[in-house]
Amino acid sequence: MLNRIIEKLPIEIFLSEEEGSKVAAKEIADLIHRRASDNKQVVLGLTTGTSLISLYEELVRLHKEEGLSFRNVQTFNTDEFYPMNPADIESHNYWMHQHLFNHIDIPEGNIHIPDGTVEESKINEYCINYENAIEDAGGIDIQILGIGRNGHIGFNEPGSQIFSKTRLLTLSDLSKNDIAKYFSSPNRVPEKAITTGIGTILKSDKIILLAWGDAKAQVIQQTVEDEVSDYIPSTFLQGHNDIKVIIDNNAARFLSRTKLPWLSEKCVWDNRMQRRAVVWLALNTKKSILKLTDKDYFDNHLGDLLESSEYKTAYDLNINIFNDLQHTITGWPGGKPNADDSQRPERALPYPKKVVVFSPHPDDDVISMGGTLARLVKQGHDVHVAYETSGHHAVFDDDVLRFFDFIKETKAVFDFDNQSIQLVDNAIKLIESNDNKITNKNIANLKGIIRKTEAKAACRFIGVKDE
């Protein structure tokens, strides 16, 4: 099939990241068991990131519930921010212990994570020693990778070369923007990181790359289907002889097999697939749907669609798809009362409707569907918004200081007691000290309140009731 030519890396697609992570975890566990029975060790290459959380959760479950022991395992992490104290909550060292190492029986001496406190004058020597430590351990048996939106693996940013080794490098703006949400202030986002190189990663006996969600769809398509280029460092993985890419349906949506299945296999032409193909053809030929011809279909590998459909000619199929699309467009997202709803995307009754909008983050609602929210309210529906997180990670320290200043300046108006002001002063000192070794619950709660009031203000502007 054509997808075997387009796809240059083997891919396994799962309905959810939990399913995919279990497959990766089983592969790791099987190797650990085999080596343990021979009294041999396993060397794992590990990394951090949200894509790895489900994998580490499954490894912890296998340890606690099925007795998987990590006593014969050594680990080498791909990267660490620089400079970075390993005790800081933003460090990869802290992250790895929180998500994995604190919950399994791996000896502390078997854990290797780049040291973000090494003097910069000694970095080169340190990186050489890190490479040597991997070699002395026998090399990486299985390297687990996530992937950045710009194709970085480890922290090998665009421009990294295929033979690169462990080194200190400068992070790209895109990478810094992506990690900023994990830091209390944009000023704390590191400029640099220590990372194992592309060459180091490619020496691994086996590589498993994990990616989930829409945000990774574009870079997965580039990694798997594009030509090798240092512009997308992950494309260098195409040169490895034992690699597996494990993704979910959302991360697979830009792959040719998903986006253009008619190029790789015989399709079942239901209404949804017909619509996808005709819209693609219109975009590909730069024609409006009603102007597509029989020749356009046959010249673009869609002759089977015409021959398989009940319409037989481009003219009839075009009109059907055009009408189908037209009926998805409405100014009444909750349905139009007292109207014929047979050709509308939403039923007229019942009216008014109770609408619940689930917002993954406080602002996703107004940013992603503010117009729809406003119309639902204006058209008389009972609209509720449910936020699925406090959003406190998105509130920087500078915003907290601004609110603390407001509290202190209004002391005379609201007659705050001295104890309250002292609590504010103590919190200000903690923030200004940049001491993030301690997670201050009060400050986190205050950040959540700030985000909550901002979300309520946005909803109130649209017309959603406070209650």
FENQUIVEN-V662225 format. One line per field, one symbol per residue. phi: phi as a letter, one per 40 degrees, with the letter a starting at -180 (. if undefined). burial: b if it has 24 or more other C-alpha atoms within 12 Angstrom, else e. A space follows every 50 residues. Layout:
phi: ???
burial: ???
//
This chain:
phi: .ccccccbbcbbbbcaccccccccccccccccccccccfbcbbbcbabhc ccdcccccccccccbbgccbcbbbbbccaacacaccccccccccdcccca ccbbcccdcccbbdccbcdccbcdccccccccccccchgccbbcbbaccc gcbgbccdhcbcccbdacbccccccccccdccbcaccccccbacaccdcc cccccabbbbabgdcbccccccccbcccaccbdccccccccabbbbabdc cccccdcccbcccbaccccccccccdcccccccccfbcdcbcbdcdcccb gbcccccccccgbcdccdcccdcccdcccacbccgbcfbcbcbbcbccbc acccbbbcbdachdccccadccdccdcccgccbbbbccacgcccbcdccc ccccdcccccdccbfccccccccccccccccccfcbcbcccccccccccd cccccccccccchccdc
burial: eeeeebbbbbbbbbebbbebbbbbbbbbbebbbeeeeeeebbbbbbbbbb bbbbbbbbbbebbeeeebbbbbbbbbbbbbbbbbbbebbbbbbbbbbebb bebbbbeeebbbbbbbbeeeeebeebbbebbebbeebebbbbbbbbbbbb bbbbbbbbbbbbebbbbbbbbbeebbeebbebbbbeebbbbbbbbbbbbb bbbbbbbbbbbbbebbbbbbbbbbbbeebbbbbbbbbbbbeebbbbbbbb bbbbbbbbbbbbbeeebebeeeebbbbbbbbbeeeeeebeebbbebbeeb bbbbbbeebeeebbeebbebbbeeeeeeeeebbbbbeeeeeeebebeeee eeeebebebebbbebbeeebebbbbbbebbbbbbbbbeebbbbbbbbebb bebbeebbeeeeeeeeeeeeeeebeebbeebeebebeeeeeebbebbbbb bbebbbebbeebbbeee
//
